[in-house]
Amino acid sequence: MPSGQQARAQAAAITPGRQSPVPEAAPADRVRALFGSHRLSPGQRRIAQYMIDHLTEAAFLSITDLAERVGVSQPSVTRFATSLGYSGFPALREALQPIALSAVAGAQETREQLRRNELQAAVDAEIANLESLRRVFADTDRVLDVGRELARSMPLTVLGLRISVSLAEYFAYAARRIHPDVRLVTRGGSVAYDALLQSREAGGTWVLAYAMPRHANETLAALRAARSTGLRVALITDLTLGPLVDEADVSLTAGTGSRLVFDSYSAPGVLSAAVLQAMADADPERTQSRLEGYEQVAEQHDFFLED
């Protein structure tokens, strides 16, 4: 019997044979083709572009309203229509209205097609995760409080095991630009315990831990080890309940994308950047000094390509 991840791999497979038939040209493209076969003046091109960009509205405007919105005279609109071979603007408008109505009618069909595309469905799921995080950020106090505590911890330990290593590495890399002593732990067991103990003995007060699915027993063990040394735990995870959350002094939640064979981490990444911002805000003078120092070193050693 296939594992859950194997089933996800099969369900999310990008199979060309499953694609929908090639649809007819989009309404805007049909209008663009209608205009594109004619030589137009600059003013007429402005009218054409407005009608392409606002097709469903422009196809039902009066000549007066269209001229006003484009910023041209009514005779200019009439000359535009006749240059396309129509008797006047009403005839052009009559030709455009069926195309505009097809654009409106096709909107629901387009949404159905998007839902049938596995990659777009995965993006939609991530957008939902980000929308949820956005609602959480309506109250910034919690993130600011966490950032303030992490900024004060000397040293600050960042922990991420297994699949969570990449997020922990990103956070530690950035945090070192604004914090004088950041220690990264990416191995579990006794290695993690030794690193956590040394951090506490050096005066550290907090560890920032990542726990992304699938959640490992060694992550739980590391959190318990951190607490046993006297460190407090700030946890970034997708969970709202469970033993990992129970071991944390504070937990910040961000959903992970799970529509493809491997998870994606848009929301945890944004949450991490927000915590880094909160750390920077907690001590702006230190942040500015360290960033300026880093830029000076980077320029001296030519770290980066020219923009």
N, C-alpha and C positions, 0 to 999 in steps of 0.2 A: 504494500500500500504506500503511495507516495507521501512524503512529508508535506507539512503546510507550505514550506518554501518551494518545494517541487511543484505543488499545485498552483502556487502563485506564478511560477515561471511559465507554466503551460497556459494559464489563463491570460497572462499579459503578453504573450508572444506577439511580436509584430509580424504578422503573416500577410504578405502582399495579396494572397488569394482571397483574403477576407475583406479587402477594401471595397467600398461602394463603387458602382460604375462612374465613369468620368462624367460630371454634371455639365450641363450647358453653360455657356459663358455667363458670368455674373451680370446682373443688371447694369452696374456702373460700367463694366467693360463694353456692354452692348451700346450704351450711350456714347462712350468714348470712341468706339469704332464709327458711330454715326457722324460724329463731329470731325474725326481725324482725317477723313478723306477729302476735306475741303481746306482751301487756303483762307485763313482767318487773320484779321487784323489784331493788334494787341488788345483793343477793347473787346472785340468779339471773343478772343481767347479767355478773357476774364469772365464773360457771360457763360461760355461753355464750361469752364472749370467750376463755376458756382453751381451749375445745373448737375454736373457729375457728383460734386461733393454733397449736394442737398437734393438728390433726385426725388425722393418721396414727398418732399415739400414743394420744390420748384415746379414740378409738373402740374401743380394745381394753383399756382399763383396767377394773379392778374398781371397784365403787362406793366401796370403802374407799380405794383408791389415788387415785381422782379427787378425793374429798373432801379428802384430805390435801394433795394438790398445789395445790388451789384455796384451801384454808384455810377450808373450811366443814364443816358436819356432814353425816353421811350422810343424815339425814332431809331436809336442804335439797336434796340432789341428787335424792332421790326426788320431792319437791314440784316441783322444776324440771321433771322429766320429765313428771309428770302435768299440769302447767300447759300443756305443749305438746300434750296430748291422748293421751299414751302411758300404758299401764297401769303402767309403772314404768321404772326406769333400764335394765333389760335390754332392753326393747322399743325404747327410744330408741337404745341402743348398736347393736342389730341394724339399725336404719334407717340409722345413720351409717356402718357398716362398708363397705358397697359404695361409698359416696362416697370414703371414705378409701383404699380399694383402687384406685379410679380415679385418685386423685392420685398414687399410687405408680407405677401403670402408665403414666400420662401423662408422667412425668418425662423418660423417654428421648425421647418424641415432641416434648416441648417443646424439648429441646436440639437436635433436628433442625430444628425451625422457626427457632430462633435462628440456626443456621448458614446458613439460606437467606436471612436478612435481611442485605443488604449493609452497612447501617450498623452493625448489631450485630457482624457479622464484623470490621469495621474496629476497633471497640472491643475485641473479643477479641484482635486482633493487638497493639493498644497495651498491653493488660494483660500479654501475653506479653513485650513489650519491657520493661515496668516490672519484671516478675518477674526477668528476666535482669539488669537493673540492680541490683535488690535483692540478688541473689547476689554481684554485684561489690562491693557495699557491705559485705559481710561482713568485708572487710579494709579499714578506713578509712584506713590509713597513706598510701596513694598519693594520695588526694584531699587529705588534710591536708598532705602535703608540697607538692603543687601550690599549694594555697591559701597556704601560708607563703611560697613563692617569689614568687607574684604580689603578695602584700601588701607585700613588700620592694621591689618594682620601682618606682622613681620617675623618670619617670612609668610608668604601666602602659598598654600599648596593647592595644586589643581590635579584632580584625579580622573582618569578615564581609562577603562579597561575594554579589551576586545573591540567591538564595533564603535565604541564611544571614544576611542583614542583620537580620531581625527578632530572631533569637536574640542577635546581637551587640549590638543596641540595648538589648534587655532587660538583658543582663548589664552593659553600661556604665552604664545608668541606675541600677541598683541599686548597682553598685560605687562610684559617686560619692558615695553616702551614707556609705561607710566608708573610702574611700581619697582622699587629697588631690589626686591628679592622674591622671585617667583620660582617655585619648585614644581616640576611636572612628574607625576607618577603614572606610568602606563603599564606596570606589571603588578600582578596580584601576589597573594601569598605572603611569605616572610619578607620579600623585597618591599612590598607595599607597607607592611607593618614597620619595618626599619625606617623607611623614609618618613612616614607619618610621625614616628616617635622622635626622630631627629628634628623634624620641623617644630614639634611642640617644645622640645628642650631648648631650641634656639629662640623661643619666644613667640612662635606662631599661635594664633588663636582660632583660625578658620581654615577649612578645606572646602574648596568648591569641587563638587563631584558631578559627573555625568553618568546617567543610566538610561541608555537607549535599548529598545528591544532588539534581540531577545535578551531578557535580563538575566545576568549570570549570578550564580551563587557566590563567586569570588568578589563581585561588586558589593554584595550584602556583607560579606566578611570584612571587606576593606572599610566600609562605613562603620561597622561595629568596632573595628580596630581603631579607627580615628577617634571615636567617642571614648574608647577605653584609655587613650592617651591624654584626654582632656581637650581635644580639638572639637570645635563646633562644626557642624556640617550644613552647608548650603547645597541643595540638590537641584540640578536641572534634569528633568525627566518628562516622559509622556504620561506618567501615572498620576492619578489623584489619590489612590489608596494602595495599601499593601505594605509589606515589611520594609521595603526600601524607603518609602515615605515616612514610615514610623521611626526610622533611625535618623532622620534629618531634623535639624533644628528649624530649618525653613526650606520649603520646596517651591520651585517655580516650574510651571507646567507648560509644555509646548507640544502639540501633536506632531507625529511623524507621518510622512507619506508612505503608504503601504500598498499602493496599487500595482507596483512593479515587483520583480523578483527580489530586488534589494531595496531597503527603505531609503527614503530621501529626507533631508533635514533642513528644509527652508525655515520653518518656524523656530526650531532650536537655534539655528544660526543667527536669526534676527534677535532672539532673546539674549543670546550670548553677547552680541554687539551692544544691546541695551544695557546689560550689566557692566560692560566695559565703559560705556559712556557714564554710567552712574559712578563708577570708580574715579573716572577723570574729573567729574563734577565735584566729588568729595574733597579733592585737594587740587584746585586749579593751578596754584603756584607751582607745586611739584610737577604736575602734569606738563605745564608749559616749559619748565626748565628742562625736564627730561626729553621732551620732544625736540626742543631746540638743540640740545646736545646730540641727540641721535642724528638730526639732519646735518649738523656740522660734520660728524664723522662720516656720514654717507656721502657728502659732497667731497670730502678729502680723499676718500678711497674709491670714488666713482662707482658706487653700488648699483646705480640704476641707469636705465636707458633714458635718453632725452625724450620728453613728451612731445 
